Amino acid sequence: MNESSDNLLRRRSRESWFSRFQILGLVVLTLLAIILKVYLPRIIPSTSWLELPLLLTVYFGLVYPNQIAALLFGAFVGLCEDSLAPANLHPIGMFGITKTLVGYFAASVSMRFNVENAFIRLVLCFFFYLFHALMYWLMRRALLDQMVPFDPQEILIYGALNSAVALPLFLLLDKMKVSGSRSAIL
Amino acid sequence: METILTRYRNLTVLLIVVVAQLVFLAYQVKANKDDRLIRVWAVSAVTPMAGGVDSVRHNTLGFLQDYFILLDVRDQNRRLKAENDKLRMENIYLRNEMANSADAHALMVFQEKTPSKTVAARVVGNSTVATAKAVFIDRGSTSGIEKGMAVVTPEGVVGKVIAVYPLVSQVLLITDPTFKIGVESQKHHVHGILNCGVGHCIVEQVQDEDKLDVGEWFFTSGEDRLFPRGFPVGTVISSQPGAPGQGMRDVKLALSGQPGGAEAVLVVLEGVHQEIPSGPVMADVHVAPLPLPPGQKDGNSSSVEQVQTEADKIVGKYEALGKEENHVYGEVGSSVPNFNPPKTTPAPAAAPVPQSSAPQAAAPVPVTPAAQAPPPAPLPLGSPRRKTTTTATTTEAPAPPGRQP
């Protein structure tokens, strides 16, 4: 084994650790986002529109262009959210399915387009918020036969607000990713 | 087949994951059975953190408030530092306790009064579903809570327990679209079903012939076998005949409590039905605001004109001139007033000031005997104002105590 192959193996090992570190960090962030979704409206009631778990699912899909990883991540986030919802109104799987689809489609988009651009991210977040809200509403009506009101104006406003939050959040996550990679390599 | 699966591997995994969740969903809906284990894990993992965050928030806010309050006290009592430190620490502790237990105290008083057996709980989190109005409370099966128990506050009803975990429970609020309770009015004993899931609260199943007054209280009727009879619910804000042919009255209700904003609640472990009180309800008691400080006028008082600028002074001056010369501005045929009347010398301090010649821009003079009246002085901007009527030179008496705004 020569020196170059040694370097290659060492780098691969570091990369593996780096990716594990990132995934672990993302899982922690996701749990934090879910806790915030449960708890933040208690402190600031006007933040009930904030969909941090959804934004993280979209971010994961955009940053890791791996459809299987993204859909599994989306399913994990959605099922965690389902578990904290009222059992009689919201069986487990409602958010799971919607976020699985969001993760898959986000990864699909990132495989075909350059999603580093802030404007594209803004548009994608807005689109995925609408998609998520519509899917969820459809599923509640079709699968659970629940007459849930659908207010397009409210959905559009919330979508815009979530997109606005997504931009700085994604930048922050990008920075964390870069600093994480540096610390892992060092 | 294998080639297809390999080629469309991602899509296949997506289908498998979605179909698996759909099957699980269908199983839950069909069997009306919930996977309790997953929920117990998730709730047990999340709610302690939420409770911790809530405690930190309470203590931090209380500490910050106390810090600012106590800054002055420390400056004033520098010489008694040793004693003050001790008092301050005690004060911080007690104030924190007060801040945390302000609601708890109200609940305690209510708990002693109500014959039902209750347990106090704190709201620690919301539901993840925005449309579902549900919250988590920090009491679970270990505190004797069971599914279906009523949740109330001294102000009114809150909801019912829909899921119980060892340390926490989930409460469905009465504002949820799927939740309805039986109610009865205080005066006319009209029965109905409260529904708050339509954006506002309405009482359904009230016949057109039934009589209801605006402001009349509604209480729980106990007919839903959930809430004991006699808990306050809210007051009627409108009662109108419904659509023709339906025979039902359109009754809107304002809830007396704030189900979504409640920080501390009571879970009714053993409900005892009570009589609906015939007298005023606790929330009916109106506390009159304190009277205004002397020299300040009520904003509703229309007889007082506020002089804000120099232009106001000039307007006042010309109005006084017009009155003096019996001239009505804008009236056809009215004589032209003399805007340059001969200057009158200021009245001596001992002499009473003639109202007709008093400059309108004079400062308000306190209500004192005329002999002590100070000479008129220019009015500074933003100072207390005077009337432009004949009582211009007297200060308004303070509003009587207990006056309603």
Chai-1 contact restraints between the chains, C-beta under 6 A:
chainA,res_idxA,chainB,res_idxB,connection_type,confidence,min_distance_angstrom,max_distance_angstrom,comment,restraint_id
A,I35,B,V46,contact,1.0,0.0,6.0,A-B,restraint_1
A,I35,B,M49,contact,1.0,0.0,6.0,A-B,restraint_2
A,K37,B,T128,contact,1.0,0.0,6.0,A-B,restraint_3
A,V38,B,A50,contact,1.0,0.0,6.0,A-B,restraint_4
A,V38,B,G125,contact,1.0,0.0,6.0,A-B,restraint_5
A,V38,B,N126,contact,1.0,0.0,6.0,A-B,restraint_6
A,Y39,B,A50,contact,1.0,0.0,6.0,A-B,restraint_7
A,Y39,B,V53,contact,1.0,0.0,6.0,A-B,restraint_8
A,Y39,B,G125,contact,1.0,0.0,6.0,A-B,restraint_9
A,P41,B,N126,contact,1.0,0.0,6.0,A-B,restraint_10
A,R42,B,N126,contact,1.0,0.0,6.0,A-B,restraint_11
A,S48,B,A130,contact,1.0,0.0,6.0,A-B,restraint_12
A,Q67,B,N10,contact,1.0,0.0,6.0,A-B,restraint_13
A,I68,B,N10,contact,1.0,0.0,6.0,A-B,restraint_14
A,I68,B,V13,contact,1.0,0.0,6.0,A-B,restraint_15
A,L71,B,L14,contact,1.0,0.0,6.0,A-B,restraint_16
A,L71,B,V17,contact,1.0,0.0,6.0,A-B,restraint_17
A,A75,B,V17,contact,1.0,0.0,6.0,A-B,restraint_18
A,E81,B,T128,contact,1.0,0.0,6.0,A-B,restraint_19
A,S83,B,I38,contact,1.0,0.0,6.0,A-B,restraint_20
A,S83,B,R39,contact,1.0,0.0,6.0,A-B,restraint_21
A,S83,B,A42,contact,1.0,0.0,6.0,A-B,restraint_22
A,L84,B,A42,contact,1.0,0.0,6.0,A-B,restraint_23
A,L84,B,T128,contact,1.0,0.0,6.0,A-B,restraint_24
A,A85,B,S127,contact,1.0,0.0,6.0,A-B,restraint_25
A,A85,B,T128,contact,1.0,0.0,6.0,A-B,restraint_26
A,A85,B,V129,contact,1.0,0.0,6.0,A-B,restraint_27
A,P86,B,S127,contact,1.0,0.0,6.0,A-B,restraint_28
A,P86,B,A132,contact,1.0,0.0,6.0,A-B,restraint_29
A,P86,B,A134,contact,1.0,0.0,6.0,A-B,restraint_30
A,P86,B,I162,contact,1.0,0.0,6.0,A-B,restraint_31
A,P86,B,Q170,contact,1.0,0.0,6.0,A-B,restraint_32
A,A87,B,D34,contact,1.0,0.0,6.0,A-B,restraint_33
A,A87,B,A163,contact,1.0,0.0,6.0,A-B,restraint_34
A,N88,B,I162,contact,1.0,0.0,6.0,A-B,restraint_35
A,L89,B,A132,contact,1.0,0.0,6.0,A-B,restraint_36
A,H90,B,V129,contact,1.0,0.0,6.0,A-B,restraint_37
A,P91,B,L25,contact,1.0,0.0,6.0,A-B,restraint_38
A,P91,B,Q28,contact,1.0,0.0,6.0,A-B,restraint_39
A,P91,B,V29,contact,1.0,0.0,6.0,A-B,restraint_40
A,I92,B,D35,contact,1.0,0.0,6.0,A-B,restraint_41
A,G93,B,Q21,contact,1.0,0.0,6.0,A-B,restraint_42
A,G93,B,F24,contact,1.0,0.0,6.0,A-B,restraint_43
A,G93,B,L25,contact,1.0,0.0,6.0,A-B,restraint_44
A,G96,B,Q21,contact,1.0,0.0,6.0,A-B,restraint_45
A,I97,B,V18,contact,1.0,0.0,6.0,A-B,restraint_46
A,I97,B,Q21,contact,1.0,0.0,6.0,A-B,restraint_47
A,T100,B,V17,contact,1.0,0.0,6.0,A-B,restraint_48
A,T100,B,V18,contact,1.0,0.0,6.0,A-B,restraint_49
A,Y104,B,L14,contact,1.0,0.0,6.0,A-B,restraint_50
A,V148,B,T131,contact,1.0,0.0,6.0,A-B,restraint_51
